[in-house]
């Protein structure tokens, strides 16, 4: 999932350099959404691991 974030950020940067502001904004928004989803999944896995206990 982190790979997707990096890909969309690179697409956003390249599009911004070439002046495609609409594409750059869309790619940056998608990267931001994927980042938040990955962060939430990470936090849920930490909580689940803490509730289950470490052996």
Secondary structure as UniProt FT lines:
FT   HELIX           2..18
FT   HELIX           21..52
//
